[in-house]
């Protein structure tokens, strides 16, 4: 909106009075004798008015340029769908990290209570696919066992991929964050911090679902006994194997959940580089498949974990960019400025009220 200009004349300025000069305010009898003095005073006043207006025009031009840039940035941000480029965002500090984490955890657990029509449609699609895959739980598990028995070379590869989805994945992300700090790459550092949040909130939801479902792992059943995916619920006694691992915590897959949570954050923030999403999702998929070949999960465990990690990663990225956009945007306020103009041998002071 263009500024609204209103001029208010101050009494005694710019108004001719009988027997007085509009410029100097001296009597007309002395005007001839003080002609040179009047012209000098007029020149000085004109000069001062020009200087004041010059500063005003400079400030106004700066404000208009700033507004133009801000508007262009807002248009660019509006066109972004999932992410706003944030190479110039400051590093997340300690306080904002945990405030942000609390908000993400809250939305992770209360989100279903605020579902809209589109959200329920997506959840319905997930439910249909999961139910369809449940018929393949046992056949896929048996096929994976046969594959392991016939190809001994698959076993060490499967184990390494499964191990990478645990401690080694955390170390890899931490290494990327350290490299970002050393190279002063704020985007990389912030991205690794976002992955840690996706890791935490998806892990919290995953743990809750594991306790709630109490599903038996394929590895719970001894050799020669056909494994069955059973949901025992949250009140069943804890089942442990010979190594003390919990055997009724199969749904959803924890490795699949955190792997896709981390992959989604990197794939979203670096989607302008097509190689990054391919590497991220490929690594997450291999880690998830290894949990089936290691006989630790059913295929529906892996699929549900991947969906949970994906939507958790999207939630973290979306909330972070909204947080940065709101905190960095300037509050638009109305402004008042003062102007002095020299017109027709008199000075006109004015107040400019600008609506925004």
NUSE-902362 format. One record per residue (C-alpha): residue number from 1; x, y, z. Coordinates in Angstrom, 1 decimal. Each point is the difference from the previous one (the first is absolute). Layout:
<rs>
<r i="NUM" c1="X" c2="Y" c3="Z"/>
...
</rs>
This chain:
<rs>
<r i="1" c1="0.0" c2="0.0" c3="0.0"/>
<r i="2" c1="1.3" c2="3.4" c3="-0.9"/>
<r i="3" c1="0.7" c2="2.5" c3="2.7"/>
<r i="4" c1="-2.7" c2="2.5" c3="0.8"/>
<r i="5" c1="1.4" c2="3.5" c3="0.1"/>
<r i="6" c1="-1.7" c2="2.6" c3="2.1"/>
<r i="7" c1="1.4" c2="3.5" c3="0.5"/>
<r i="8" c1="-0.7" c2="2.0" c3="3.1"/>
<r i="9" c1="1.1" c2="3.7" c3="-0.1"/>
<r i="10" c1="1.3" c2="1.4" c3="3.2"/>
<r i="11" c1="-1.6" c2="3.5" c3="0.9"/>
<r i="12" c1="2.3" c2="2.9" c3="-0.9"/>
<r i="13" c1="1.9" c2="-2.1" c3="-2.6"/>
<r i="14" c1="-0.7" c2="0.4" c3="-3.6"/>
<r i="15" c1="-2.9" c2="2.6" c3="0.5"/>
<r i="16" c1="0.4" c2="3.6" c3="-1.1"/>
<r i="17" c1="-0.9" c2="2.6" c3="2.7"/>
<r i="18" c1="-0.6" c2="3.7" c3="-0.6"/>
<r i="19" c1="3.3" c2="1.9" c3="0.1"/>
<r i="20" c1="2.1" c2="-3.1" c3="0.6"/>
<r i="21" c1="2.2" c2="-2.1" c3="-2.2"/>
<r i="22" c1="-1.0" c2="-3.7" c3="-0.4"/>
<r i="23" c1="3.6" c2="-1.0" c3="0.2"/>
<r i="24" c1="1.8" c2="2.1" c3="2.6"/>
<r i="25" c1="-2.8" c2="1.4" c3="2.1"/>
<r i="26" c1="1.3" c2="3.6" c3="0.0"/>
<r i="27" c1="-2.0" c2="3.1" c3="-0.7"/>
<r i="28" c1="-0.4" c2="1.2" c3="-3.7"/>
<r i="29" c1="1.7" c2="3.3" c3="0.8"/>
<r i="30" c1="3.2" c2="-1.8" c3="0.5"/>
<r i="31" c1="-0.3" c2="-2.3" c3="-3.0"/>
<r i="32" c1="1.9" c2="2.2" c3="-2.4"/>
<r i="33" c1="2.9" c2="0.7" c3="2.3"/>
<r i="34" c1="0.3" c2="-3.7" c3="1.0"/>
<r i="35" c1="-0.5" c2="-1.4" c3="-3.5"/>
<r i="36" c1="3.3" c2="-1.7" c3="-0.1"/>
<r i="37" c1="-0.5" c2="-1.5" c3="3.4"/>
<r i="38" c1="-3.4" c2="-1.3" c3="-1.0"/>
<r i="39" c1="1.4" c2="-1.7" c3="-3.1"/>
<r i="40" c1="2.8" c2="-1.6" c3="2.0"/>
<r i="41" c1="-2.6" c2="-1.3" c3="2.5"/>
<r i="42" c1="-2.1" c2="-1.3" c3="-2.8"/>
<r i="43" c1="2.9" c2="-1.8" c3="-1.6"/>
<r i="44" c1="0.9" c2="-1.6" c3="3.4"/>
<r i="45" c1="-3.6" c2="-1.1" c3="0.6"/>
<r i="46" c1="-0.3" c2="-1.5" c3="-3.5"/>
<r i="47" c1="3.3" c2="-1.8" c3="0.5"/>
<r i="48" c1="-1.2" c2="-1.4" c3="3.4"/>
<r i="49" c1="-3.3" c2="-1.1" c3="-1.5"/>
<r i="50" c1="1.8" c2="-1.8" c3="-2.8"/>
<r i="51" c1="2.4" c2="-1.8" c3="2.4"/>
<r i="52" c1="-2.9" c2="-1.1" c3="2.2"/>
<r i="53" c1="-2.0" c2="-1.3" c3="-3.0"/>
<r i="54" c1="3.2" c2="-1.7" c3="-1.3"/>
<r i="55" c1="0.2" c2="-2.0" c3="3.2"/>
<r i="56" c1="-3.7" c2="-0.8" c3="0.0"/>
<r i="57" c1="0.1" c2="-1.2" c3="-3.6"/>
<r i="58" c1="3.1" c2="-2.1" c3="0.7"/>
<r i="59" c1="-1.8" c2="-1.6" c3="3.0"/>
<r i="60" c1="-3.2" c2="-0.5" c3="-2.0"/>
<r i="61" c1="1.9" c2="-1.6" c3="-2.9"/>
<r i="62" c1="1.7" c2="-2.3" c3="2.4"/>
<r i="63" c1="-3.3" c2="-1.0" c3="1.6"/>
<r i="64" c1="-1.6" c2="-0.6" c3="-3.4"/>
<r i="65" c1="3.0" c2="-2.1" c3="-1.1"/>
<r i="66" c1="-0.2" c2="-2.0" c3="3.2"/>
<r i="67" c1="-3.7" c2="-0.5" c3="-0.5"/>
<r i="68" c1="0.5" c2="-1.1" c3="-3.6"/>
<r i="69" c1="2.6" c2="-2.5" c3="1.1"/>
<r i="70" c1="-2.2" c2="-1.3" c3="2.8"/>
<r i="71" c1="-2.9" c2="-0.4" c3="-2.4"/>
<r i="72" c1="2.1" c2="-1.9" c3="-2.4"/>
<r i="73" c1="1.2" c2="-2.3" c3="2.8"/>
<r i="74" c1="-3.5" c2="-0.5" c3="1.2"/>
<r i="75" c1="-1.1" c2="-1.0" c3="-3.5"/>
<r i="76" c1="2.9" c2="-2.4" c3="-0.2"/>
<r i="77" c1="-0.8" c2="-1.5" c3="3.4"/>
<r i="78" c1="-3.7" c2="-0.3" c3="-1.0"/>
<r i="79" c1="1.0" c2="-2.0" c3="-3.1"/>
<r i="80" c1="1.9" c2="-2.5" c3="2.1"/>
<r i="81" c1="-2.1" c2="-3.1" c3="0.8"/>
<r i="82" c1="1.9" c2="-2.0" c3="2.6"/>
<r i="83" c1="3.1" c2="2.0" c3="0.8"/>
<r i="84" c1="1.3" c2="3.6" c3="0.0"/>
<r i="85" c1="3.7" c2="0.2" c3="-1.0"/>
<r i="86" c1="1.8" c2="1.0" c3="3.2"/>
<r i="87" c1="3.7" c2="0.3" c3="-0.9"/>
<r i="88" c1="0.1" c2="3.3" c3="1.8"/>
<r i="89" c1="-2.0" c2="-1.0" c3="3.1"/>
<r i="90" c1="1.9" c2="0.3" c3="3.3"/>
<r i="91" c1="1.1" c2="-3.1" c3="1.9"/>
<r i="92" c1="-2.7" c2="-1.4" c3="2.3"/>
<r i="93" c1="1.0" c2="1.0" c3="3.6"/>
<r i="94" c1="-0.4" c2="-2.2" c3="3.1"/>
<r i="95" c1="-3.3" c2="1.6" c3="1.2"/>
<r i="96" c1="-1.8" c2="0.0" c3="-3.3"/>
<r i="97" c1="1.0" c2="-3.6" c3="-0.7"/>
<r i="98" c1="-1.8" c2="-1.3" c3="3.1"/>
<r i="99" c1="-3.0" c2="2.3" c3="-0.4"/>
<r i="100" c1="-0.2" c2="-1.2" c3="-3.6"/>
<r i="101" c1="0.4" c2="-3.6" c3="1.1"/>
<r i="102" c1="-2.9" c2="0.3" c3="2.5"/>
<r i="103" c1="-2.3" c2="1.4" c3="-2.7"/>
<r i="104" c1="0.9" c2="-2.8" c3="-2.4"/>
<r i="105" c1="-0.6" c2="-2.7" c3="2.7"/>
<r i="106" c1="-3.4" c2="1.6" c3="0.8"/>
<r i="107" c1="-1.1" c2="0.0" c3="-3.6"/>
<r i="108" c1="1.4" c2="-3.5" c3="-0.5"/>
<r i="109" c1="-2.3" c2="-1.5" c3="2.6"/>
<r i="110" c1="-3.0" c2="2.4" c3="-0.3"/>
<r i="111" c1="0.0" c2="0.2" c3="-3.8"/>
<r i="112" c1="-2.7" c2="-2.7" c3="-0.5"/>
<r i="113" c1="-2.4" c2="2.0" c3="2.2"/>
<r i="114" c1="0.3" c2="2.9" c3="-2.5"/>
<r i="115" c1="-0.3" c2="-2.0" c3="-3.2"/>
<r i="116" c1="-1.8" c2="1.7" c3="-2.9"/>
<r i="117" c1="-1.7" c2="-1.6" c3="-2.9"/>
<r i="118" c1="3.2" c2="-0.4" c3="-2.1"/>
<r i="119" c1="1.9" c2="-1.5" c3="3.0"/>
<r i="120" c1="-2.7" c2="-2.6" c3="0.5"/>
<r i="121" c1="0.2" c2="-0.8" c3="-3.7"/>
<r i="122" c1="3.7" c2="-0.6" c3="0.3"/>
<r i="123" c1="-0.4" c2="-2.1" c3="3.1"/>
<r i="124" c1="-2.6" c2="-2.0" c3="-1.8"/>
<r i="125" c1="2.4" c2="-0.7" c3="-2.8"/>
<r i="126" c1="2.6" c2="-1.1" c3="2.5"/>
<r i="127" c1="-2.4" c2="-2.3" c3="1.8"/>
<r i="128" c1="-1.1" c2="-1.7" c3="-3.3"/>
<r i="129" c1="3.7" c2="-0.6" c3="-1.1"/>
<r i="130" c1="0.9" c2="-1.3" c3="3.5"/>
<r i="131" c1="-3.0" c2="-2.4" c3="0.0"/>
<r i="132" c1="0.9" c2="-1.2" c3="-3.5"/>
<r i="133" c1="3.7" c2="-0.5" c3="1.0"/>
<r i="134" c1="-1.1" c2="-2.0" c3="3.2"/>
<r i="135" c1="-0.9" c2="-2.9" c3="-2.3"/>
<r i="136" c1="3.6" c2="0.0" c3="-1.1"/>
<r i="137" c1="1.6" c2="0.0" c3="3.5"/>
<r i="138" c1="0.6" c2="-3.7" c3="0.3"/>
<r i="139" c1="0.8" c2="-0.7" c3="-3.7"/>
<r i="140" c1="2.6" c2="2.7" c3="-0.1"/>
<r i="141" c1="1.5" c2="-1.1" c3="3.3"/>
<r i="142" c1="0.3" c2="-3.6" c3="-1.3"/>
<r i="143" c1="1.5" c2="1.2" c3="-3.3"/>
<r i="144" c1="2.6" c2="2.1" c3="1.8"/>
<r i="145" c1="1.1" c2="-3.1" c3="2.1"/>
<r i="146" c1="0.3" c2="-2.1" c3="-3.1"/>
<r i="147" c1="2.1" c2="2.8" c3="-1.6"/>
<r i="148" c1="2.4" c2="0.1" c3="3.0"/>
<r i="149" c1="0.3" c2="-3.8" c3="0.0"/>
<r i="150" c1="0.8" c2="-0.3" c3="-3.7"/>
<r i="151" c1="2.4" c2="3.1" c3="-0.2"/>
<r i="152" c1="2.5" c2="0.1" c3="2.8"/>
<r i="153" c1="1.5" c2="3.2" c3="-1.4"/>
<r i="154" c1="-3.2" c2="1.9" c3="0.8"/>
<r i="155" c1="0.3" c2="-0.5" c3="3.7"/>
<r i="156" c1="3.0" c2="2.3" c3="0.7"/>
<r i="157" c1="-1.4" c2="2.7" c3="-2.3"/>
<r i="158" c1="-3.4" c2="-0.2" c3="1.7"/>
<r i="159" c1="1.6" c2="0.3" c3="3.4"/>
<r i="160" c1="2.2" c2="3.0" c3="-0.9"/>
<r i="161" c1="-3.0" c2="1.8" c3="-1.5"/>
<r i="162" c1="-2.0" c2="-0.7" c3="3.1"/>
<r i="163" c1="2.8" c2="1.2" c3="2.3"/>
<r i="164" c1="0.4" c2="3.2" c3="-2.1"/>
<r i="165" c1="-3.7" c2="0.8" c3="0.7"/>
<r i="166" c1="0.9" c2="0.2" c3="3.7"/>
<r i="167" c1="3.1" c2="1.6" c3="1.5"/>
<r i="168" c1="1.9" c2="0.5" c3="-3.3"/>
<r i="169" c1="-2.9" c2="2.1" c3="-1.4"/>
<r i="170" c1="0.2" c2="2.3" c3="3.0"/>
<r i="171" c1="3.8" c2="0.4" c3="-0.3"/>
<r i="172" c1="-0.4" c2="0.7" c3="-3.7"/>
<r i="173" c1="-2.5" c2="2.8" c3="0.6"/>
<r i="174" c1="2.2" c2="1.4" c3="2.8"/>
<r i="175" c1="3.0" c2="0.0" c3="-2.3"/>
<r i="176" c1="-1.9" c2="2.0" c3="-2.6"/>
<r i="177" c1="-1.0" c2="2.5" c3="2.7"/>
<r i="178" c1="3.6" c2="0.3" c3="1.1"/>
<r i="179" c1="1.1" c2="0.6" c3="-3.6"/>
<r i="180" c1="-2.6" c2="2.7" c3="-0.4"/>
<r i="181" c1="1.3" c2="1.8" c3="3.1"/>
<r i="182" c1="3.6" c2="-0.2" c3="-1.2"/>
<r i="183" c1="-0.9" c2="1.3" c3="-3.4"/>
<r i="184" c1="-2.5" c2="2.6" c3="1.3"/>
<r i="185" c1="-2.8" c2="-1.6" c3="-2.0"/>
<r i="186" c1="-3.1" c2="1.0" c3="2.0"/>
<r i="187" c1="-2.4" c2="-1.9" c3="-2.2"/>
<r i="188" c1="1.8" c2="-3.3" c3="0.6"/>
<r i="189" c1="0.2" c2="0.6" c3="3.7"/>
<r i="190" c1="-3.7" c2="0.9" c3="0.3"/>
<r i="191" c1="-0.9" c2="-2.9" c3="-2.1"/>
<r i="192" c1="1.8" c2="-2.4" c3="2.3"/>
<r i="193" c1="-1.7" c2="1.6" c3="3.0"/>
<r i="194" c1="-3.4" c2="-0.5" c3="-1.8"/>
<r i="195" c1="0.9" c2="-3.7" c3="-0.5"/>
<r i="196" c1="0.6" c2="-0.3" c3="3.7"/>
<r i="197" c1="-3.4" c2="1.3" c3="0.7"/>
<r i="198" c1="-1.6" c2="-2.4" c3="-2.5"/>
<r i="199" c1="2.0" c2="-2.7" c3="1.6"/>
<r i="200" c1="-1.3" c2="0.9" c3="3.5"/>
<r i="201" c1="-3.7" c2="0.6" c3="-0.8"/>
<r i="202" c1="-0.4" c2="-3.0" c3="-2.3"/>
<r i="203" c1="1.9" c2="-2.2" c3="2.5"/>
<r i="204" c1="-2.4" c2="1.2" c3="2.8"/>
<r i="205" c1="-3.1" c2="-0.9" c3="-2.1"/>
<r i="206" c1="1.6" c2="-3.3" c3="-1.1"/>
<r i="207" c1="0.7" c2="-1.0" c3="3.6"/>
<r i="208" c1="-3.6" c2="0.8" c3="1.0"/>
<r i="209" c1="-1.4" c2="-2.1" c3="-2.9"/>
<r i="210" c1="2.3" c2="-2.9" c3="0.9"/>
<r i="211" c1="-1.3" c2="-0.1" c3="3.5"/>
<r i="212" c1="-3.6" c2="0.5" c3="-1.1"/>
<r i="213" c1="0.1" c2="-2.8" c3="-2.6"/>
<r i="214" c1="2.3" c2="-2.6" c3="1.7"/>
<r i="215" c1="0.5" c2="-1.8" c3="-3.4"/>
<r i="216" c1="2.2" c2="-3.0" c3="0.0"/>
<r i="217" c1="3.1" c2="0.0" c3="-2.2"/>
<r i="218" c1="0.7" c2="-2.7" c3="-2.5"/>
<r i="219" c1="3.2" c2="-0.9" c3="1.9"/>
<r i="220" c1="-2.1" c2="-0.9" c3="3.1"/>
<r i="221" c1="-1.0" c2="-3.4" c3="-1.5"/>
<r i="222" c1="2.6" c2="-2.8" c3="0.1"/>
<r i="223" c1="1.2" c2="-1.8" c3="-3.1"/>
<r i="224" c1="-2.5" c2="-2.4" c3="-1.4"/>
<r i="225" c1="-3.0" c2="2.0" c3="1.4"/>
<r i="226" c1="-2.0" c2="2.1" c3="-2.4"/>
<r i="227" c1="0.2" c2="3.6" c3="1.0"/>
<r i="228" c1="-3.2" c2="1.9" c3="0.4"/>
<r i="229" c1="-0.4" c2="3.8" c3="0.4"/>
<r i="230" c1="-2.0" c2="0.4" c3="3.2"/>
<r i="231" c1="-1.1" c2="3.2" c3="1.8"/>
<r i="232" c1="0.2" c2="-0.8" c3="3.7"/>
<r i="233" c1="-0.9" c2="3.6" c3="1.2"/>
<r i="234" c1="1.6" c2="2.2" c3="2.6"/>
<r i="235" c1="-0.8" c2="-2.2" c3="3.1"/>
<r i="236" c1="1.6" c2="-3.2" c3="-1.1"/>
<r i="237" c1="3.1" c2="-1.1" c3="1.8"/>
<r i="238" c1="3.3" c2="1.0" c3="-1.6"/>
<r i="239" c1="1.5" c2="-2.7" c3="-2.2"/>
<r i="240" c1="3.8" c2="-0.2" c3="-0.3"/>
<r i="241" c1="2.3" c2="-2.1" c3="-2.1"/>
<r i="242" c1="3.2" c2="-1.7" c3="1.2"/>
<r i="243" c1="1.8" c2="3.4" c3="-0.3"/>
<r i="244" c1="-2.6" c2="1.9" c3="2.0"/>
<r i="245" c1="-1.4" c2="1.8" c3="-3.0"/>
<r i="246" c1="-3.7" c2="0.8" c3="0.1"/>
<r i="247" c1="-1.9" c2="-2.3" c3="-2.3"/>
<r i="248" c1="-3.5" c2="1.6" c3="0.2"/>
<r i="249" c1="1.0" c2="3.4" c3="-1.3"/>
<r i="250" c1="-0.1" c2="-0.6" c3="-3.7"/>
<r i="251" c1="-2.5" c2="2.7" c3="-1.2"/>
<r i="252" c1="1.2" c2="2.3" c3="-1.4"/>
<r i="253" c1="3.6" c2="-0.4" c3="-1.0"/>
<r i="254" c1="2.2" c2="2.4" c3="1.9"/>
<r i="255" c1="2.8" c2="-0.2" c3="-2.6"/>
<r i="256" c1="-2.4" c2="0.7" c3="-2.8"/>
<r i="257" c1="-1.6" c2="2.9" c3="1.9"/>
<r i="258" c1="3.2" c2="2.0" c3="0.8"/>
<r i="259" c1="1.6" c2="-0.8" c3="-3.3"/>
<r i="260" c1="-2.9" c2="1.5" c3="-2.0"/>
<r i="261" c1="-0.3" c2="2.9" c3="2.5"/>
<r i="262" c1="3.7" c2="0.9" c3="-0.6"/>
<r i="263" c1="-0.3" c2="-0.6" c3="-3.8"/>
<r i="264" c1="-3.1" c2="2.1" c3="-0.4"/>
<r i="265" c1="1.6" c2="3.1" c3="1.7"/>
<r i="266" c1="3.1" c2="-0.2" c3="-2.3"/>
<r i="267" c1="-2.0" c2="-0.8" c3="-3.1"/>
<r i="268" c1="-2.3" c2="3.0" c3="0.7"/>
<r i="269" c1="2.7" c2="2.5" c3="0.8"/>
<r i="270" c1="2.2" c2="-1.0" c3="-2.9"/>
<r i="271" c1="-2.6" c2="-0.9" c3="-2.5"/>
<r i="272" c1="1.5" c2="2.6" c3="-2.4"/>
<r i="273" c1="2.8" c2="-2.6" c3="-0.3"/>
<r i="274" c1="-1.6" c2="-3.1" c3="-1.5"/>
<r i="275" c1="2.8" c2="-2.3" c3="1.2"/>
<r i="276" c1="-0.7" c2="0.7" c3="3.7"/>
<r i="277" c1="-3.6" c2="-1.4" c3="0.1"/>
<r i="278" c1="1.1" c2="-3.0" c3="-1.9"/>
<r i="279" c1="2.8" c2="-0.8" c3="2.4"/>
<r i="280" c1="-2.1" c2="0.7" c3="3.1"/>
<r i="281" c1="-3.0" c2="-2.0" c3="-0.9"/>
<r i="282" c1="2.1" c2="-2.9" c3="-1.5"/>
<r i="283" c1="2.0" c2="-0.3" c3="3.3"/>
<r i="284" c1="-3.2" c2="0.1" c3="2.0"/>
<r i="285" c1="-1.6" c2="-2.7" c3="-2.2"/>
<r i="286" c1="3.0" c2="-2.3" c3="0.2"/>
<r i="287" c1="0.1" c2="0.4" c3="3.8"/>
<r i="288" c1="-3.7" c2="-0.9" c3="0.1"/>
<r i="289" c1="0.3" c2="-3.0" c3="-2.2"/>
<r i="290" c1="2.9" c2="-1.3" c3="2.1"/>
<r i="291" c1="-2.3" c2="-0.2" c3="3.0"/>
<r i="292" c1="-2.1" c2="-2.5" c3="-1.9"/>
<r i="293" c1="3.0" c2="-2.1" c3="-1.2"/>
<r i="294" c1="1.3" c2="0.1" c3="3.6"/>
<r i="295" c1="-3.4" c2="-1.5" c3="1.0"/>
<r i="296" c1="-0.6" c2="2.8" c3="2.5"/>
<r i="297" c1="-3.2" c2="1.5" c3="-1.6"/>
<r i="298" c1="-3.0" c2="-0.7" c3="-2.1"/>
<r i="299" c1="-0.5" c2="1.9" c3="-3.2"/>
<r i="300" c1="-2.9" c2="2.0" c3="1.5"/>
<r i="301" c1="2.3" c2="1.0" c3="2.9"/>
<r i="302" c1="2.5" c2="1.4" c3="-2.6"/>
<r i="303" c1="-2.6" c2="1.8" c3="-2.0"/>
<r i="304" c1="-1.7" c2="1.6" c3="3.0"/>
<r i="305" c1="3.4" c2="1.1" c3="1.4"/>
<r i="306" c1="0.9" c2="1.6" c3="-3.4"/>
<r i="307" c1="-3.4" c2="1.9" c3="-0.1"/>
<r i="308" c1="0.5" c2="1.2" c3="3.6"/>
<r i="309" c1="3.5" c2="1.2" c3="-0.6"/>
<r i="310" c1="-0.9" c2="1.7" c3="-3.3"/>
<r i="311" c1="-2.9" c2="2.0" c3="1.5"/>
<r i="312" c1="2.1" c2="0.8" c3="3.1"/>
<r i="313" c1="2.8" c2="1.4" c3="-2.1"/>
<r i="314" c1="-2.5" c2="2.1" c3="-2.0"/>
<r i="315" c1="-1.5" c2="1.3" c3="3.2"/>
<r i="316" c1="3.4" c2="1.2" c3="1.3"/>
<r i="317" c1="1.0" c2="1.7" c3="-3.2"/>
<r i="318" c1="-3.4" c2="1.7" c3="-0.5"/>
<r i="319" c1="-0.1" c2="1.3" c3="3.6"/>
<r i="320" c1="3.6" c2="1.2" c3="-0.1"/>
<r i="321" c1="-0.5" c2="2.1" c3="-3.1"/>
<r i="322" c1="-3.2" c2="1.5" c3="1.4"/>
<r i="323" c1="1.9" c2="0.8" c3="3.2"/>
<r i="324" c1="2.9" c2="1.7" c3="-1.9"/>
<r i="325" c1="-2.3" c2="1.9" c3="-2.3"/>
<r i="326" c1="-2.2" c2="1.4" c3="2.8"/>
<r i="327" c1="3.0" c2="0.9" c3="2.2"/>
<r i="328" c1="1.9" c2="1.8" c3="-2.8"/>
<r i="329" c1="-2.8" c2="1.8" c3="-1.7"/>
<r i="330" c1="-0.4" c2="3.7" c3="1.0"/>
<r i="331" c1="-3.2" c2="1.2" c3="1.6"/>
<r i="332" c1="-1.7" c2="2.4" c3="-2.3"/>
<r i="333" c1="-1.0" c2="3.2" c3="1.7"/>
<r i="334" c1="-1.3" c2="3.4" c3="-1.0"/>
<r i="335" c1="2.6" c2="2.8" c3="0.1"/>
<r i="336" c1="0.1" c2="3.8" c3="0.4"/>
<r i="337" c1="2.7" c2="2.2" c3="-1.4"/>
<r i="338" c1="0.7" c2="3.8" c3="-0.1"/>
<r i="339" c1="0.7" c2="2.0" c3="-3.2"/>
<r i="340" c1="1.0" c2="3.6" c3="-0.7"/>
<r i="341" c1="-0.6" c2="1.4" c3="-3.5"/>
<r i="342" c1="0.7" c2="3.5" c3="-1.4"/>
<r i="343" c1="-2.7" c2="1.1" c3="-2.5"/>
<r i="344" c1="-0.9" c2="3.5" c3="-1.3"/>
<r i="345" c1="2.3" c2="1.9" c3="2.3"/>
<r i="346" c1="-1.2" c2="-1.7" c3="3.2"/>
<r i="347" c1="0.8" c2="-3.1" c3="2.0"/>
<r i="348" c1="-2.6" c2="-2.8" c3="0.3"/>
<r i="349" c1="0.6" c2="-2.5" c3="2.7"/>
<r i="350" c1="-2.0" c2="-3.2" c3="-0.3"/>
<r i="351" c1="-0.8" c2="-3.3" c3="1.7"/>
<r i="352" c1="0.0" c2="-3.2" c3="-2.1"/>
<r i="353" c1="-2.1" c2="-2.9" c3="1.3"/>
<r i="354" c1="0.7" c2="-3.2" c3="-1.9"/>
<r i="355" c1="-2.5" c2="-2.9" c3="0.1"/>
<r i="356" c1="1.5" c2="-3.6" c3="-0.5"/>
</rs>
